[in-house]
Amino acid sequence: MKKILITGAAGFLGSHLCDRFIKEGYQVFGMDNFITGDFKNISHLADNPNFEFIDHDVTEFIDFKGDLDYILHFASPASPIDYLKIPIQTLKVGSLGTHNLLGLAKAKGARILIASTSEIYGDPLVHPQTEDYYGNVNTIGPRGVYDEAKRFQESITMAYHTFHGVETRIVRIFNTYGPRMRLNDGRVIPAFMGQALRGEDLTVFGDGSQTRSFCYVDDQVEGIYRLLLSDYSHPVNIGNPHEISIRDFAEEIIKLTGTTQKVIYKDLPVNDPMQRQPDITLAKKILGWEPKVDRAEGMKITFDYFKSLTEEELYKSEHKDFTGFIKE
Ligand SMILES: NC(=O)c1ccc[n+]([C@@H]2O[C@H](COP(=O)([O-])OP(=O)(O)OC[C@H]3O[C@@H](n4cnc5c(N)ncnc54)[C@H](O)[C@@H]3O)[C@@H](O)[C@H]2O)c1
């Protein structure tokens, strides 16, 4: 039985990856410190003999007993509202955490895949973004802590590959959505759906002409799975190239949810990217991968998930409490 360590296991993507690798017959070790994650995302695995949970902060030394075949490093705050509140933890998990995990991969002879992001392209001057675009990032802007942590993460990963011969994979994830996203994490899909469910107006930042492209989680997981098992060690974009303006997307959500509320406009946050669209030519060529779930279908499944939350969860609008995690 192949053994895989998944960090960020109690988060949105990490928990779906745990499910997928268990389904594929792996022994899965999920690691998390719950800073932005929730045990609820993996509680269904608690009694599964092929799953073991390790409560650990990956920025601390990782003492893992036994063999490992693969590591997926997905631990990191991922939404702007999170990394603005915990900027130093965000920098540490991308740098120190990645260093620890690369060291573990080297010691165990394991292949490691790290979760990078479309954010490394910053506010892109090239559209759509191909993997050979170097990006346009403001190092000291509010998003710099996340973007630069991820850029460092890619660099140290390539250095371990070229210098130590560690088998590495780098996925550049574009906006992904689906069940288990946090309703109050500030990302546009949970934000709109939460507002619709609570009978509030939908908030659009700026004039709504900025575009985004959204990838359904099952498609993302399939891309990551194929990349891990491929022999390609350079970064690969995984995302859905179908682009939509935030204004049009708000209208789609109004139709889907049947809300009678309207769209209201607020000031655009600093360094909010105007356009994001992956060029997935490389993923198609080397992984034979492209997204299969269209937006209407994915949004319906996601909305059904948010509808299933309790009243308490729906109205818990205050942000996650990070007290207890802050020890810089
Ligand atoms: N969701 C997306 O659209 C998206 C896009 C680009 C990149 N990514 C990347 O994918 C990964 C997962 O994102 P997500 O959306 O699932 O976010 P998430 O916040 O739901 O999950 C991240 C998980 O990492 C854990 N974590 C954070 N710091 C940790 C630490 N020091 N030690 C142990 N665990 C820690 C959190 O508690 C959480 O469970 C991140 O690396 C993120 O940068 C996600």
The ligand as an SDF file (V2000), in Angstrom:
LIG
                    3D

 44 48  0  0  0  0  0  0  0  0999 V2000
   -8.5500   27.1150   -3.0280 N   0  0  0  0  0  0  0  0  0  0  0  0
   -7.9580   27.7290   -4.0240 C   0  0  0  0  0  0  0  0  0  0  0  0
   -8.6290   28.2520   -4.9240 O   0  0  0  0  0  0  0  0  0  0  0  0
   -6.4530   27.7990   -4.0970 C   0  0  0  0  0  0  0  0  0  0  0  0
   -5.8750   28.5310   -5.1410 C   0  0  0  0  0  0  0  0  0  0  0  0
   -4.4890   28.5840   -5.2210 C   0  0  0  0  0  0  0  0  0  0  0  0
   -3.6970   27.8970   -4.3190 C   0  0  0  0  0  0  0  0  0  0  0  0
   -4.2860   27.2000   -3.3260 N   0  0  0  0  0  0  0  0  0  0  0  0
   -3.3950   26.5260   -2.3730 C   0  0  0  0  0  0  0  0  0  0  0  0
   -3.9270   25.2690   -1.9790 O   0  0  0  0  0  0  0  0  0  0  0  0
   -3.6370   25.0200   -0.6030 C   0  0  0  0  0  0  0  0  0  0  0  0
   -4.9170   24.7250    0.1570 C   0  0  0  0  0  0  0  0  0  0  0  0
   -5.8270   25.8330    0.0190 O   0  0  0  0  0  0  0  0  0  0  0  0
   -7.3180   25.7490    0.5830 P   0  0  0  0  0  0  0  0  0  0  0  0
   -8.1650   26.5670   -0.2950 O   0  0  0  0  0  0  0  0  0  0  0  0
   -7.6580   24.3290    0.8240 O   0  0  0  0  0  0  0  0  0  0  0  0
   -7.1290   26.5410    1.9600 O   0  0  0  0  0  0  0  0  0  0  0  0
   -7.6570   26.1550    3.4350 P   0  0  0  0  0  0  0  0  0  0  0  0
   -7.4000   27.3600    4.2880 O   0  0  0  0  0  0  0  0  0  0  0  0
   -9.0320   25.6180    3.3690 O   0  0  0  0  0  0  0  0  0  0  0  0
   -6.6850   24.9770    3.8470 O   0  0  0  0  0  0  0  0  0  0  0  0
   -5.3790   25.1750    4.2760 C   0  0  0  0  0  0  0  0  0  0  0  0
   -5.1200   24.2330    5.4300 C   0  0  0  0  0  0  0  0  0  0  0  0
   -3.7490   24.3740    5.8460 O   0  0  0  0  0  0  0  0  0  0  0  0
   -3.7140   24.3510    7.2640 C   0  0  0  0  0  0  0  0  0  0  0  0
   -2.4790   25.0350    7.7060 N   0  0  0  0  0  0  0  0  0  0  0  0
   -2.1190   26.3200    7.5080 C   0  0  0  0  0  0  0  0  0  0  0  0
   -0.9270   26.5690    8.0680 N   0  0  0  0  0  0  0  0  0  0  0  0
   -0.5190   25.4030    8.6440 C   0  0  0  0  0  0  0  0  0  0  0  0
    0.6390   25.0190    9.3590 C   0  0  0  0  0  0  0  0  0  0  0  0
    1.6300   25.8870    9.6330 N   0  0  0  0  0  0  0  0  0  0  0  0
    0.7410   23.7280    9.7770 N   0  0  0  0  0  0  0  0  0  0  0  0
   -0.2350   22.8330    9.4990 C   0  0  0  0  0  0  0  0  0  0  0  0
   -1.3620   23.1440    8.8280 N   0  0  0  0  0  0  0  0  0  0  0  0
   -1.5030   24.4200    8.3990 C   0  0  0  0  0  0  0  0  0  0  0  0
   -4.9910   25.0740    7.6780 C   0  0  0  0  0  0  0  0  0  0  0  0
   -5.3790   24.8340    9.0110 O   0  0  0  0  0  0  0  0  0  0  0  0
   -5.9840   24.5520    6.6590 C   0  0  0  0  0  0  0  0  0  0  0  0
   -6.6210   23.3800    7.1070 O   0  0  0  0  0  0  0  0  0  0  0  0
   -2.8840   26.2490   -0.0970 C   0  0  0  0  0  0  0  0  0  0  0  0
   -1.4910   25.9880   -0.1460 O   0  0  0  0  0  0  0  0  0  0  0  0
   -3.2420   27.3200   -1.0720 C   0  0  0  0  0  0  0  0  0  0  0  0
   -2.2400   28.2940   -1.1830 O   0  0  0  0  0  0  0  0  0  0  0  0
   -5.6460   27.1450   -3.1750 C   0  0  0  0  0  0  0  0  0  0  0  0
  1  2  1  0
  2  3  2  0
  2  4  1  0
  4  5  1  0
  4 44  2  0
  5  6  2  0
  6  7  1  0
  7  8  2  0
  8  9  1  0
  8 44  1  0
  9 10  1  0
  9 42  1  0
 10 11  1  0
 11 12  1  0
 11 40  1  0
 12 13  1  0
 13 14  1  0
 14 15  2  0
 14 16  1  0
 14 17  1  0
 17 18  1  0
 18 19  2  0
 18 20  1  0
 18 21  1  0
 21 22  1  0
 22 23  1  0
 23 24  1  0
 23 38  1  0
 24 25  1  0
 25 26  1  0
 25 36  1  0
 26 27  1  0
 26 35  1  0
 27 28  2  0
 28 29  1  0
 29 30  1  0
 29 35  2  0
 30 31  1  0
 30 32  2  0
 32 33  1  0
 33 34  2  0
 34 35  1  0
 36 37  1  0
 36 38  1  0
 38 39  1  0
 40 41  1  0
 40 42  1  0
 42 43  1  0
M  CHG  2   8   1  16  -1
M  END
$$$$
